[in-house]
Amino acid sequence: MTAAIISGKQVSEEIRIGIAQEVAELAKRGVKPGLAVILVGEDPGSQVYVRNKEKSCISLGFHSEVHKLDESTTQEELLALVEQLNGRDDIDGILVQLPLPKHIEEKAVIDAISVEKDVDGFHPVNVGNLVIGADSLLPCTPAGVIELIKRTGTGMAGKHAVVIGRSNIVGKPVSLLLQRENATVTMCHSRTANMQEISRQADILVVAIGRANFIDASYVKPGAVVIDVGMNRLDNGKLAGDVDYDSAKEVAGYITPVPGGVGPMTITMLMSNTLIAAKRRHGLE
């Protein structure tokens, strides 16, 4: 059996069609969703991400701003910019591209973003609402993971989901979202004993550990849905996920490729969050 490929690119394009239609409807009411992205320093990867976000905004009819700041920008200067954007009515979403230079405390910056404009879903209030199951702006990559699972037609209720990785950005929030879908969730990490044995029990396996090709077929239950969140650059310059794709696809029922799986979903869910934030701020939801 060879797994069916879950195309994040295709799902992303389908979602964007719906977003563009909603933006066109909002325009008739004089509302244009606005996203401001702040980039501090010259990190090459961050520059690529920011350019892609700006392109997505423009293609969907959003107002887009990119604030590029020098590496030497102080924390106080960055916080002042965030506060300015918090107060602007034409900006519905604020995203500070991570990682930040070492002299700037990430938590202080995330905490400073208005909860209503926190389209990354990282603010402690949004995270707390996620934990208790209340309405909130969801972190983009985990929300994209859940959407990809849904698009396979797999019902999550009652299924055993295993999440490998416990980061605040992916592992923890995706485990909470899986529980919200009534899955039974086990979290594995670097200190987990018998990880392979636990992983083989998973009907749904989400891998986000940052180790190229670490999870091979021996970790995969036959027919499982495998979502690979990893994005690793190999010595030969090629991208690889955390899952050994060629091995795992021979056992899994569904699997995401890298690239072209979870990656495209992250920016699309960011666009979705910005649209939601705009509608809420204008009382249109």
Secondary structure by P-SEA (a helix, b strand, c coil): cbbbbbcaaaaaaaaaaaaaaaaaaaaaacbbbbbbbbbccccaaaaaaaaaaaaaaaaaccbbbbbbbcccccaaaaaaaaaaaaacccccbbbbcccccccccaaaaaaacccccccccccaaaaaaaaaccccccccaaaaaaaaaaaaccccccbbbbbcccccccaaaaaaaaaaaccbbbbbcccccaaaaaaaaccbbbbccccccccccccccccccccccbbbbccccccccccaaaaaaacccccccccccaaaaaaaaaaaaaaaaaaaaaccc
